[in-house]
Each structure stands twice: as C-alpha cells, then as structure tokens.
Amino acid sequence: MRGHFAAACSLAVLTLFVVSGAGYGATISNSYSPNALIPIGGSGLYYVSISGVPANAVITNVEAKFDYIAYGVVQNYVSCRFNRGSDPGSAGGVSLVSQGSLPAGNPGTYGYIAFAYWNGQGVNTNYYFRFFTASGSPYPPTINNIYVRVTYELPPSAPTLIRLLHQVQPDATRFCLELRFWC
C-alpha cells in the first residue's frame, strides 16, 4: 500500500492552455493644404501621407474629404479621383466626386466619403487626389485642404503557450508556471 501511495504522490499533472492576444483597430488621419487653383481644362495632383502605423496593420476603411471654393456654376465643372499609393490619373483609383455633383461652396467641404476598395492592404503610404476642372468653367476653383482618415486593424498576436505543471510530492506541493512565446 505504501508503494502505491508514493507513486500517487509523485504523480505530475500537466495542463496546457493556449492564449491568443486579440487584435485591435485604430484610426489615423492627416491633411495637406494645397490652397491651389485647378486650371480650366486641366488638373492638379496633391497627396496626404499616412505613416507611423505598424507594418502588419491592414486597412478596414479609407475616408477622404476636401475644402474648396467653387460657386455660381463653377462647382459643376469640378471632379476628383482618389487613390492609395499612386496618382489615379483620369481613370484609376475611385471617383471621389464626379463632374456635376459637387455642391456650391464659398467655401465648401465635401466628404468624408468612405471607401472599402483598399481593405486588407497596408496603411503606410501616400493617398492621392487628382482634381479636374472641365473646359467651359468661367473661372478656376480653389482646393484649400485635403484630408484622409484611415481605419485599420492589427492582426491578433501569436498564441502564447502556458504550461501549468502541478507536481504532488509526499512532503510538499509545487506549482510551476512557464510561458513560451511562439514566433
């Protein structure tokens, strides 16, 4: 009987737990003030830089807006394309505002307009606005400020293995907690 008691008392119980850190989301924004006229029959390219976000963050939403002066009929001649990472030109990226849909403003603000187009991509880059003024406008509009707001999330951290070792001995009880990080 004594041998069975000694064997039972030196029994080790091993329990494993896997704990994963939850990911989290955040928003970062920035702006630029071109205070520039967009020439009649021409265009103007401006960008807002977003940086300082962890490299493994991914976009969940991008929003863009701008402040302008365009009233009378001038607002009807203004359009804008918006893109992440490069000049949208006349057909790339997404349409932020199409010709004929900008409200009159002296001054005015258009946006924030939300886009899911770049979801899952990296956050740190330049976000480009390409403004156009169609021929026939009586005067050029002014773009005062451009704004970008990016919502992103970080993936959950790698799981952490927790091993709890409970060893029963005839004369004492000992607990050992060991943490190991997976890469």
C-alpha positions as CSV (number, residue, x, y, z in Angstrom):
1,M,0.0,0.0,0.0
2,R,2.9,2.3,0.9
3,G,4.3,1.9,-2.6
4,H,1.0,2.9,-4.2
5,F,0.8,6.0,-2.0
6,A,4.4,7.0,-3.0
7,A,3.6,6.5,-6.7
8,A,0.4,8.6,-6.4
9,C,2.1,11.3,-4.5
10,S,4.8,11.8,-7.2
11,L,2.1,12.0,-9.9
12,A,2.6,15.0,-12.1
13,V,-0.5,16.7,-13.7
14,L,0.3,18.6,-16.9
15,T,-2.3,21.1,-18.2
16,L,-1.7,23.2,-21.4
17,F,-3.5,26.4,-22.3
18,V,-3.3,28.4,-25.5
19,V,-3.9,32.1,-25.1
20,S,-4.1,34.4,-28.1
21,G,-3.9,38.2,-27.8
22,A,-6.8,39.9,-29.5
23,G,-6.2,42.2,-32.5
24,Y,-7.3,45.8,-32.2
25,G,-8.4,48.6,-34.5
26,A,-7.5,52.3,-34.6
27,T,-7.8,55.3,-36.9
28,I,-5.1,57.6,-38.2
29,S,-5.7,60.9,-40.1
30,N,-3.6,63.6,-41.8
31,S,-4.2,66.5,-44.1
32,Y,-2.5,68.8,-46.5
33,S,-3.3,72.4,-47.5
34,P,-2.5,73.0,-51.2
35,N,-4.5,76.3,-51.4
36,A,-4.3,75.9,-55.2
37,L,-6.3,76.9,-58.2
38,I,-7.2,74.0,-60.5
39,P,-6.7,75.3,-64.1
40,I,-9.6,75.4,-66.5
41,G,-9.3,72.3,-68.8
42,G,-6.5,71.0,-66.6
43,S,-5.9,69.1,-63.3
44,G,-4.0,69.3,-60.1
45,L,-2.4,66.4,-58.1
46,Y,-2.0,66.5,-54.3
47,Y,-1.4,63.9,-51.7
48,V,-1.7,63.2,-48.0
49,S,0.9,61.0,-46.4
50,I,0.0,58.4,-43.7
51,S,2.8,56.8,-41.8
52,G,3.8,55.5,-38.4
53,V,1.4,52.6,-38.3
54,P,2.8,49.1,-37.6
55,A,3.8,47.4,-40.8
56,N,1.4,44.5,-40.3
57,A,-1.7,46.7,-39.9
58,V,-4.4,46.3,-42.6
59,I,-6.9,48.8,-43.9
60,T,-10.6,48.3,-42.9
61,N,-11.8,51.7,-44.3
62,V,-10.4,54.8,-46.0
63,E,-12.2,58.2,-46.0
64,A,-11.4,61.3,-48.0
65,K,-12.7,64.9,-47.9
66,F,-11.6,68.3,-49.2
67,D,-12.4,72.0,-48.6
68,Y,-12.8,74.2,-51.7
69,I,-14.1,77.4,-53.2
70,A,-16.4,76.8,-56.3
71,Y,-19.7,78.6,-56.6
72,G,-22.1,80.0,-59.2
73,V,-21.7,77.3,-61.8
74,V,-18.0,76.5,-61.3
75,Q,-18.8,73.6,-59.0
76,N,-20.5,71.8,-61.9
77,Y,-17.1,71.7,-63.7
78,V,-15.1,70.1,-60.9
79,S,-14.4,66.3,-60.4
80,C,-11.9,64.4,-58.4
81,R,-10.3,60.9,-58.4
82,F,-8.7,59.4,-55.3
83,N,-6.2,56.6,-55.0
84,R,-4.0,54.8,-52.5
85,G,-0.3,54.6,-53.3
86,S,-0.2,56.3,-56.8
87,D,-1.7,59.0,-59.0
88,P,-5.2,58.0,-60.0
89,G,-4.9,59.9,-63.3
90,S,-8.2,60.3,-65.2
91,A,-9.5,56.7,-64.7
92,G,-7.6,55.0,-61.8
93,G,-8.5,54.6,-58.2
94,V,-12.0,55.7,-57.3
95,S,-14.2,58.7,-58.1
96,L,-14.4,61.0,-55.1
97,V,-16.7,63.4,-56.8
98,S,-18.0,63.3,-60.4
99,Q,-18.5,66.4,-62.6
100,G,-21.8,68.0,-61.9
101,S,-22.3,66.6,-58.4
102,L,-20.2,69.0,-56.2
103,P,-22.4,71.4,-54.2
104,A,-21.6,75.1,-54.5
105,G,-19.2,76.3,-51.8
106,N,-17.7,79.7,-50.9
107,P,-16.1,77.9,-49.1
108,G,-17.4,74.4,-49.0
109,T,-16.5,71.0,-47.7
110,Y,-17.1,67.7,-49.5
111,G,-16.8,64.4,-47.6
112,Y,-15.8,62.4,-45.6
113,I,-16.6,59.8,-48.3
114,A,-15.8,56.2,-47.2
115,F,-14.2,53.6,-49.4
116,A,-13.7,49.8,-48.8
117,Y,-11.7,49.5,-52.0
118,W,-8.3,49.1,-50.3
119,N,-9.4,46.9,-47.4
120,G,-6.8,44.3,-46.4
121,Q,-3.9,46.4,-47.8
122,G,-1.1,48.2,-45.9
123,V,-1.8,51.6,-44.3
124,N,1.5,53.5,-44.6
125,T,1.6,55.2,-48.0
126,N,0.5,58.4,-49.8
127,Y,-3.1,58.9,-50.7
128,Y,-3.6,60.9,-53.9
129,F,-6.3,63.4,-55.0
130,R,-6.4,64.3,-58.7
131,F,-8.7,67.3,-59.2
132,F,-10.0,68.3,-62.7
133,T,-11.7,71.4,-64.0
134,A,-13.6,70.9,-67.2
135,S,-13.3,73.3,-70.1
136,G,-16.0,75.9,-70.2
137,S,-15.7,76.8,-66.5
138,P,-15.9,80.6,-66.1
139,Y,-13.1,80.6,-63.6
140,P,-10.8,78.0,-61.8
141,P,-11.9,76.5,-58.5
142,T,-9.6,76.6,-55.4
143,I,-8.8,73.5,-53.4
144,N,-7.9,74.6,-49.9
145,N,-7.4,71.5,-47.8
146,I,-7.4,67.7,-48.4
147,Y,-8.0,65.1,-45.6
148,V,-7.5,61.4,-45.3
149,R,-8.7,59.2,-42.4
150,V,-7.7,55.5,-42.4
151,T,-9.2,52.9,-40.1
152,Y,-7.1,49.8,-39.7
153,E,-6.7,46.7,-37.5
154,L,-3.7,44.8,-36.3
155,P,-4.0,41.0,-36.5
156,P,-4.1,39.1,-33.2
157,S,-0.8,38.4,-31.7
158,A,0.7,34.9,-32.0
159,P,-0.6,32.4,-29.5
160,T,1.1,32.0,-26.2
161,L,1.6,28.6,-24.7
162,I,1.1,28.4,-21.0
163,R,2.1,25.1,-19.3
164,L,0.9,24.6,-15.8
165,L,2.8,21.8,-14.0
166,H,1.4,20.6,-10.7
167,Q,3.5,18.0,-9.1
168,V,2.4,16.4,-5.9
169,Q,5.1,15.2,-3.6
170,P,4.7,13.5,-0.1
171,D,6.3,16.4,1.7
172,A,5.2,19.5,-0.4
173,T,3.2,20.8,-3.3
174,R,4.9,22.7,-6.0
175,F,3.4,24.8,-8.8
176,C,5.3,25.9,-11.8
177,L,4.1,28.3,-14.5
178,E,6.0,28.5,-17.7
179,L,5.4,31.0,-20.5
180,R,6.7,30.4,-24.0
181,F,6.2,32.8,-27.0
182,W,5.6,31.4,-30.4
183,C,7.2,33.3,-33.3
